[in-house]
Amino acid sequence: MQYEISVENIKCGGCASTISKKLGEIEGIETVDIDIGQGIVKVHGTEGMRELLAAMLQKLGYPESGTAEGIAAAKAKAKSFVSCAVGRIKN
């Protein structure tokens, strides 16, 4: 099954690298493709995983578009900054 989730805070290849690595570690995930410009994460995996994927993206600092506001949005941006830096270092 394919899932397409529009997310916030994806800025570069470092962000994409972290997302791909972390989502790819989830059992049942076959592929992870990221459109940095559009802020879209496409995942092929087993059925019924959408909530798990959205929760993992939120945890990494890339919440589904329109789901984080105020302080939650600020926290997500801070997490994504760290996630981005880690992704760049590991590349």
Residue, then its C-alpha position, 0 to 999 in steps of 0.5 A: m500500500q502507498y501512503e503519501i503524507s504532506v509534512e512540514n519542515i523538510k528543508c534539505g537532503g539531511c532532513a530527507s536522509t533522516i526521515s528515510k533512515k528512520l521510516g525504513e527501520i519500521e517493519g513492513i516498510e518497503t520504500v521511502d521517497i521524499d519530495i523535498g520541494q513539495g514536502i511530501v513523504k511517500v511510503h510503500g508498506t503494509e496496510g494500516m500503517r498511516e497513523l504509525l508513520a504520521a506519529m514517527l514523522q511528528k516525533l522526528g519534527y516533521p508533523e503532517s501539514g496542518t497538525a501542529e500549531g503554536i508551541a507544538a509547531a515551534k518544538a517540531k521546528a527545533k526537532s527538525f533542525v536537529s534531525c536535519a543536522v544529524g542527517r547531514i553528518k551521516n551523509 
